[in-house]
């Protein structure tokens, strides 16, 4: 009875325009996942709801769209229910053959005591059905192909070919007789790009010279660090990197099979950068220096192996 009266007082206080009451004591991070339907038709959408409890002012990173495979994400919404509860709703569609599938376990990363931690949901089974049943018998066959009458008179085609040949001859004569304008210069020679590892190491050296860690300009430091690493990974392993998110770069990098543990190390660098850029995490100088050292080590581990000791050319792995 006492808890019911307390709930009524909280609701009444919110309706009267007063600030919401923050519960006493620490609030632990937790997440619960549910769906509005456990069986859908092929192409039908369902809504996944993630209820996230967190401390006031808690920051987190939601799962990327690729984490919901084999479902396609067609819509998202976020609602702050209270200071300690946020509801995420994701609309999913199943464009695949009927069968039993599941929404995989989803990870939500958050900041706790200056470190990065994560929560995971349980997989949710979903049955994909089809509207065709054994009772459906009125299925019509494909219509027979139609015979199209193809004209046998090729005189028009010959005239077109003749006109094309005349136009080509006139163009060649014009190019032969035309004088090149004076002062036209050949395009400037553009030197080739340096090898990916040489370029990336030079970029990291320039980043260190800016002394952004000492100045505590975290967003500028991690933005430049992530761009250098994405460009190196893209050029080194020939994967797209321009205007690509962390999840997309890592997804494209896995089939290239870099050295063992390389994908996990790159994920640590890029996700730490995302937390600073998007979640406004304030890292310690030691954490920034560790990310910088890990980036330099990652380049050295994944650099191409030389073809031979006497050849300066590098092999492409």
The 8 nearest C-alpha neighbors of each residue, nearest first, counted from 0:
[[1, 3, 2, 4, 5, 6, 7, 8],
 [0, 2, 4, 3, 5, 6, 7, 8],
 [1, 3, 5, 4, 0, 6, 7, 8],
 [4, 2, 6, 0, 5, 1, 7, 8],
 [5, 3, 7, 1, 6, 2, 8, 0],
 [6, 4, 2, 8, 3, 7, 1, 9],
 [5, 7, 3, 9, 4, 8, 2, 10],
 [6, 8, 4, 10, 5, 9, 11, 3],
 [7, 9, 11, 5, 6, 10, 12, 4],
 [10, 8, 12, 6, 11, 7, 5, 13],
 [11, 9, 7, 13, 12, 8, 14, 6],
 [10, 12, 8, 14, 9, 13, 7, 15],
 [13, 11, 9, 15, 10, 14, 17, 8],
 [12, 14, 10, 17, 11, 15, 16, 19],
 [15, 13, 11, 16, 12, 10, 17, 9],
 [14, 16, 12, 13, 17, 11, 10, 18],
 [17, 15, 14, 13, 18, 12, 19, 11],
 [16, 18, 13, 12, 15, 19, 14, 20],
 [17, 19, 20, 13, 16, 12, 21, 15],
 [20, 18, 13, 21, 17, 12, 9, 81],
 [19, 21, 22, 18, 9, 13, 12, 82],
 [20, 22, 19, 23, 82, 55, 83, 81],
 [23, 21, 20, 24, 26, 25, 83, 82],
 [22, 24, 21, 25, 26, 20, 54, 55],
 [23, 25, 22, 26, 21, 27, 54, 55],
 [26, 24, 27, 23, 54, 22, 53, 55],
 [25, 27, 54, 53, 24, 28, 83, 52],
 [26, 28, 53, 29, 25, 54, 52, 83],
 [27, 29, 53, 52, 26, 54, 30, 51],
 [30, 28, 52, 51, 27, 53, 31, 118],
 [29, 31, 51, 50, 52, 49, 120, 32],
 [30, 32, 50, 49, 120, 51, 33, 29],
 [31, 33, 49, 48, 120, 50, 30, 47],
 [34, 32, 48, 47, 49, 35, 31, 123],
 [35, 33, 47, 36, 46, 48, 37, 45],
 [34, 36, 46, 45, 47, 33, 37, 48],
 [37, 35, 34, 38, 45, 39, 46, 125],
 [36, 38, 125, 126, 39, 34, 35, 124],
 [39, 37, 126, 36, 125, 127, 128, 40],
 [40, 38, 127, 43, 128, 126, 41, 37],
 [39, 41, 128, 43, 129, 127, 42, 130],
 [40, 42, 43, 129, 93, 94, 127, 128],
 [43, 41, 94, 93, 92, 40, 44, 95],
 [44, 42, 40, 41, 92, 39, 93, 45],
 [45, 43, 92, 91, 90, 42, 93, 46],
 [44, 46, 91, 90, 35, 36, 92, 47],
 [45, 47, 90, 89, 34, 35, 91, 48],
 [46, 48, 34, 89, 88, 33, 90, 49],
 [49, 47, 88, 33, 32, 87, 34, 50],
 [48, 50, 32, 87, 31, 86, 51, 88],
 [51, 49, 86, 31, 30, 85, 48, 87],
 [50, 52, 30, 85, 84, 29, 49, 86],
 [53, 51, 84, 29, 28, 83, 30, 85],
 [52, 54, 28, 83, 57, 27, 26, 84],
 [53, 55, 26, 57, 83, 56, 27, 25],
 [54, 56, 82, 83, 57, 53, 21, 26],
 [55, 57, 54, 58, 82, 83, 53, 59],
 [58, 56, 54, 55, 53, 59, 110, 109],
 [59, 57, 109, 278, 110, 56, 60, 280],
 [58, 60, 109, 108, 61, 110, 57, 278],
 [61, 59, 108, 107, 109, 62, 58, 278],
 [60, 62, 107, 63, 59, 108, 106, 87],
 [61, 63, 107, 106, 66, 105, 60, 64],
 [64, 62, 65, 66, 61, 246, 67, 60],
 [63, 65, 66, 67, 72, 62, 71, 68],
 [66, 64, 67, 63, 68, 246, 247, 62],
 [65, 67, 64, 63, 68, 62, 105, 103],
 [68, 66, 65, 70, 64, 69, 102, 103],
 [69, 67, 70, 66, 65, 71, 102, 103],
 [68, 70, 67, 71, 93, 102, 100, 101],
 [71, 69, 68, 93, 67, 92, 91, 72],
 [72, 70, 92, 91, 73, 93, 68, 69],
 [71, 73, 91, 74, 90, 64, 70, 92],
 [74, 72, 90, 91, 71, 92, 75, 89],
 [75, 73, 90, 89, 72, 76, 91, 88],
 [76, 74, 89, 88, 90, 77, 73, 87],
 [75, 77, 88, 87, 89, 78, 74, 86],
 [76, 78, 87, 86, 88, 79, 75, 85],
 [79, 77, 86, 85, 80, 87, 76, 88],
 [80, 78, 85, 81, 86, 84, 77, 82],
 [79, 81, 85, 84, 78, 86, 82, 83],
 [82, 80, 84, 83, 79, 85, 19, 55],
 [81, 83, 55, 84, 21, 80, 79, 56],
 [82, 84, 53, 55, 81, 54, 52, 85],
 [85, 83, 52, 81, 80, 51, 82, 53],
 [86, 84, 79, 51, 80, 78, 50, 52],
 [85, 87, 50, 78, 49, 77, 51, 79],
 [88, 86, 77, 49, 48, 76, 78, 50],
 [87, 89, 48, 76, 47, 75, 49, 77],
 [88, 90, 75, 47, 46, 74, 91, 48],
 [91, 89, 46, 74, 73, 45, 72, 75],
 [90, 92, 72, 44, 45, 71, 73, 70],
 [93, 91, 44, 71, 70, 43, 42, 94],
 [92, 94, 42, 70, 95, 41, 43, 71],
 [95, 93, 42, 41, 92, 96, 70, 71],
 [96, 94, 93, 97, 41, 42, 127, 69],
 [95, 97, 98, 41, 94, 127, 128, 129],
 [98, 96, 127, 128, 129, 95, 41, 99],
 [97, 99, 127, 126, 100, 96, 128, 95],
 [98, 100, 126, 125, 127, 101, 124, 97],
 [101, 99, 125, 124, 126, 98, 102, 127],
 [102, 100, 124, 125, 123, 103, 122, 99],
 [101, 103, 123, 122, 67, 124, 104, 100],
 [104, 102, 122, 101, 105, 67, 123, 66],
 [103, 105, 122, 120, 121, 119, 106, 102],
 [106, 104, 119, 120, 103, 62, 107, 66],
 [105, 107, 119, 118, 62, 117, 108, 104],
 [108, 106, 118, 117, 61, 60, 62, 119],
 [109, 107, 117, 60, 59, 116, 118, 106],
 [108, 110, 59, 116, 115, 58, 117, 60],
 [111, 109, 115, 114, 113, 116, 58, 112],
 [110, 112, 114, 113, 115, 109, 116, 57],
 [111, 113, 114, 110, 115, 116, 109, 282],
 [114, 112, 111, 110, 282, 115, 281, 280],
 [115, 113, 111, 112, 110, 116, 109, 282],
 [114, 116, 110, 109, 111, 108, 117, 113],
 [117, 115, 109, 108, 110, 114, 111, 118],
 [116, 118, 108, 107, 109, 106, 119, 115],
 [119, 117, 107, 106, 108, 120, 30, 29],
 [118, 120, 106, 105, 104, 107, 121, 117],
 [121, 119, 104, 105, 32, 31, 122, 30],
 [120, 122, 104, 123, 119, 103, 32, 105],
 [123, 121, 104, 103, 102, 101, 120, 124],
 [122, 124, 102, 101, 121, 125, 103, 33],
 [125, 123, 101, 100, 102, 122, 126, 37],
 [126, 124, 37, 101, 100, 38, 99, 123],
 [125, 127, 99, 38, 98, 100, 128, 37],
 [128, 126, 97, 39, 98, 40, 38, 41],
 [129, 127, 40, 97, 39, 41, 126, 98],
 [130, 128, 40, 131, 41, 97, 127, 132],
 [129, 131, 132, 40, 128, 41, 135, 39],
 [132, 130, 129, 135, 133, 134, 128, 136],
 [131, 133, 134, 135, 130, 129, 136, 128],
 [132, 134, 135, 131, 136, 130, 137, 129],
 [135, 133, 132, 136, 131, 137, 130, 138],
 [134, 136, 133, 132, 137, 131, 138, 130],
 [135, 137, 138, 134, 133, 132, 139, 131],
 [138, 136, 135, 139, 134, 140, 131, 133],
 [139, 137, 136, 140, 135, 141, 131, 134],
 [140, 138, 137, 141, 142, 136, 135, 143],
 [139, 141, 142, 138, 143, 137, 136, 144],
 [140, 142, 143, 139, 144, 138, 145, 137],
 [143, 141, 140, 144, 139, 145, 138, 146],
 [142, 144, 145, 141, 140, 146, 139, 147],
 [145, 143, 142, 146, 141, 147, 140, 148],
 [144, 146, 147, 143, 142, 148, 141, 149],
 [145, 147, 148, 144, 149, 143, 142, 150],
 [148, 146, 149, 145, 144, 150, 151, 143],
 [147, 149, 150, 146, 151, 145, 152, 144],
 [148, 150, 147, 151, 146, 152, 153, 145],
 [151, 149, 152, 148, 153, 147, 154, 155],
 [150, 152, 153, 149, 154, 148, 155, 156],
 [153, 151, 150, 154, 155, 156, 149, 157],
 [154, 152, 156, 155, 151, 157, 150, 158],
 [153, 155, 157, 156, 152, 158, 159, 151],
 [156, 154, 158, 157, 153, 159, 152, 160],
 [155, 157, 159, 153, 154, 158, 160, 152],
 [158, 156, 160, 154, 159, 155, 161, 153],
 [159, 157, 161, 155, 156, 160, 162, 154],
 [158, 160, 156, 162, 161, 157, 163, 155],
 [161, 159, 163, 157, 158, 162, 164, 156],
 [160, 162, 158, 164, 159, 163, 157, 165],
 [161, 163, 165, 159, 160, 164, 158, 166],
 [162, 164, 160, 166, 161, 165, 159, 167],
 [165, 163, 167, 161, 166, 162, 168, 160],
 [166, 164, 168, 162, 167, 163, 169, 161],
 [165, 167, 169, 163, 164, 168, 162, 170],
 [166, 168, 164, 170, 165, 169, 163, 171],
 [169, 167, 165, 171, 170, 166, 164, 172],
 [170, 168, 166, 172, 167, 171, 173, 165],
 [169, 171, 173, 167, 168, 172, 166, 174],
 [170, 172, 174, 168, 173, 169, 175, 167],
 [173, 171, 175, 169, 174, 170, 176, 168],
 [172, 174, 170, 176, 171, 175, 177, 169],
 [173, 175, 171, 177, 172, 176, 170, 178],
 [176, 174, 172, 173, 177, 171, 178, 170],
 [177, 175, 173, 174, 172, 178, 171, 179],
 [176, 178, 174, 175, 173, 179, 172, 180],
 [179, 177, 180, 176, 175, 174, 181, 173],
 [178, 180, 181, 177, 183, 182, 176, 174],
 [181, 179, 178, 183, 182, 177, 184, 185],
 [180, 182, 183, 179, 184, 178, 185, 177],
 [181, 183, 184, 180, 179, 185, 178, 186],
 [184, 182, 181, 180, 185, 179, 186, 178],
 [185, 183, 182, 186, 187, 181, 180, 179],
 [184, 186, 187, 183, 188, 182, 181, 189],
 [187, 185, 184, 188, 189, 183, 182, 190],
 [188, 186, 189, 185, 184, 190, 183, 191],
 [187, 189, 190, 186, 185, 191, 184, 192],
 [188, 190, 187, 191, 186, 192, 185, 193],
 [189, 191, 188, 192, 193, 187, 194, 186],
 [192, 190, 193, 189, 194, 188, 195, 198],
 [191, 193, 194, 190, 198, 195, 189, 197],
 [192, 194, 198, 197, 195, 191, 196, 190],
 [193, 195, 197, 196, 198, 192, 235, 313],
 [196, 194, 198, 197, 231, 235, 234, 199],
 [197, 195, 199, 198, 194, 302, 200, 298],
 [198, 196, 200, 194, 199, 195, 201, 193],
 [197, 199, 195, 201, 196, 200, 193, 194],
 [200, 198, 202, 196, 201, 197, 231, 195],
 [199, 201, 203, 197, 202, 198, 196, 204],
 [200, 202, 204, 198, 199, 203, 197, 205],
 [201, 203, 199, 205, 204, 200, 206, 198],
 [204, 202, 206, 200, 205, 201, 207, 199],
 [203, 205, 201, 207, 202, 206, 200, 208],
 [204, 206, 208, 202, 203, 207, 201, 209],
 [207, 205, 203, 209, 208, 204, 202, 210],
 [208, 206, 204, 209, 205, 210, 203, 211],
 [207, 209, 205, 210, 206, 204, 211, 203],
 [208, 210, 206, 207, 211, 205, 212, 220],
 [211, 209, 208, 212, 207, 213, 214, 206],
 [212, 210, 214, 216, 209, 213, 220, 215],
 [213, 211, 215, 214, 210, 284, 216, 217],
 [212, 214, 215, 211, 210, 284, 216, 209],
 [213, 215, 211, 212, 216, 210, 217, 209],
 [216, 214, 212, 213, 217, 211, 284, 220],
 [217, 215, 211, 214, 219, 218, 220, 212],
 [218, 216, 220, 215, 219, 221, 212, 275],
 [217, 219, 221, 220, 276, 216, 222, 275],
 [218, 220, 222, 217, 221, 216, 223, 211],
 [221, 219, 217, 218, 223, 222, 211, 224],
 [220, 222, 224, 272, 218, 223, 219, 225],
 [223, 221, 219, 225, 224, 220, 218, 226],
 [222, 224, 226, 221, 220, 225, 227, 219],
 [223, 225, 221, 227, 222, 226, 220, 228],
 [226, 224, 228, 222, 227, 223, 269, 221],
 [227, 225, 223, 229, 228, 224, 230, 222],
 [228, 226, 224, 230, 225, 229, 231, 223],
 [227, 229, 231, 225, 230, 226, 232, 224],
 [230, 228, 232, 226, 231, 227, 240, 233],
 [231, 229, 233, 227, 228, 232, 240, 226],
 [230, 232, 228, 234, 233, 229, 195, 235],
 [233, 231, 235, 229, 230, 234, 236, 228],
 [232, 234, 238, 230, 240, 237, 231, 239],
 [235, 233, 237, 231, 232, 236, 195, 230],
 [234, 236, 232, 233, 195, 231, 237, 196],
 [235, 237, 233, 234, 238, 232, 255, 252],
 [238, 236, 234, 233, 235, 239, 232, 255],
 [237, 239, 233, 236, 251, 240, 252, 234],
 [240, 238, 233, 241, 237, 248, 243, 251],
 [239, 241, 233, 243, 229, 230, 248, 242],
 [242, 240, 243, 239, 230, 229, 233, 244],
 [241, 243, 240, 244, 239, 247, 248, 229],
 [244, 242, 240, 241, 247, 248, 245, 239],
 [245, 243, 247, 246, 248, 242, 240, 249],
 [244, 246, 248, 247, 249, 269, 243, 270],
 [247, 245, 249, 244, 248, 250, 63, 65],
 [246, 248, 250, 244, 249, 245, 243, 251],
 [247, 249, 245, 251, 250, 246, 252, 243],
 [250, 248, 252, 246, 251, 247, 245, 253],
 [249, 251, 247, 248, 252, 253, 246, 254],
 [252, 250, 248, 249, 253, 247, 238, 254],
 [251, 253, 249, 255, 250, 254, 248, 238],
 [252, 254, 255, 256, 250, 251, 249, 262],
 [255, 253, 256, 252, 251, 250, 257, 249],
 [254, 256, 253, 252, 257, 236, 251, 238],
 [257, 255, 254, 253, 258, 252, 259, 262],
 [258, 256, 255, 261, 259, 301, 262, 253],
 [257, 259, 261, 260, 301, 256, 300, 262],
 [260, 258, 261, 257, 262, 256, 263, 264],
 [259, 261, 263, 262, 264, 258, 257, 265],
 [262, 260, 264, 258, 263, 259, 265, 257],
 [261, 263, 265, 264, 260, 266, 249, 253],
 [264, 262, 266, 260, 265, 261, 267, 259],
 [263, 265, 267, 261, 266, 262, 260, 268],
 [264, 266, 268, 262, 267, 263, 261, 269],
 [265, 267, 263, 269, 264, 268, 270, 262],
 [266, 268, 264, 270, 265, 269, 271, 263],
 [269, 267, 265, 271, 266, 270, 290, 272],
 [268, 270, 272, 266, 271, 267, 225, 265],
 [271, 269, 273, 272, 267, 268, 266, 274],
 [270, 272, 274, 268, 269, 273, 267, 275],
 [271, 273, 221, 269, 270, 275, 274, 276],
 [274, 272, 270, 276, 275, 271, 277, 269],
 [275, 273, 278, 271, 272, 277, 280, 276],
 [274, 276, 280, 279, 272, 273, 278, 277],
 [277, 275, 273, 218, 274, 279, 272, 278],
 [276, 278, 274, 279, 273, 275, 280, 272],
 [277, 279, 274, 280, 275, 58, 276, 59],
 [280, 278, 275, 277, 276, 274, 281, 218],
 [279, 281, 275, 278, 274, 282, 110, 276],
 [280, 282, 279, 275, 283, 217, 113, 274],
 [283, 281, 280, 286, 284, 113, 287, 275],
 [282, 284, 286, 285, 287, 281, 113, 288],
 [285, 283, 287, 286, 212, 288, 282, 213],
 [284, 286, 288, 283, 287, 289, 282, 290],
 [287, 285, 289, 283, 284, 288, 282, 290],
 [288, 286, 290, 284, 289, 285, 291, 283],
 [287, 289, 291, 285, 286, 290, 292, 284],
 [288, 290, 286, 292, 287, 291, 293, 285],
 [291, 289, 293, 287, 288, 292, 268, 294],
 [292, 290, 288, 294, 289, 293, 287, 295],
 [291, 293, 289, 295, 294, 290, 296, 288],
 [292, 294, 296, 290, 291, 295, 297, 289],
 [295, 293, 297, 291, 292, 296, 290, 298],
 [294, 296, 292, 298, 297, 293, 291, 299],
 [295, 297, 293, 299, 294, 298, 292, 300],
 [298, 296, 294, 300, 299, 295, 293, 301],
 [297, 299, 295, 301, 296, 300, 302, 196],
 [298, 300, 296, 297, 302, 301, 295, 196],
 [301, 299, 297, 298, 302, 296, 258, 261],
 [302, 300, 298, 299, 297, 303, 258, 257],
 [301, 303, 299, 298, 300, 196, 304, 235],
 [304, 302, 314, 313, 315, 316, 305, 301],
 [303, 305, 314, 313, 306, 302, 316, 315],
 [306, 304, 313, 307, 314, 312, 303, 308],
 [305, 307, 314, 313, 304, 310, 312, 308],
 [308, 306, 310, 309, 305, 311, 312, 313],
 [307, 309, 310, 305, 306, 311, 312, 304],
 [310, 308, 307, 311, 306, 305, 312, 313],
 [309, 311, 307, 312, 308, 306, 305, 313],
 [312, 310, 313, 309, 305, 308, 307, 306],
 [313, 311, 310, 305, 306, 314, 307, 309],
 [312, 314, 305, 306, 303, 304, 311, 315],
 [315, 313, 306, 305, 304, 303, 316, 312],
 [314, 316, 303, 313, 304, 235, 236, 305],
 [315, 314, 303, 304, 236, 257, 235, 302]]
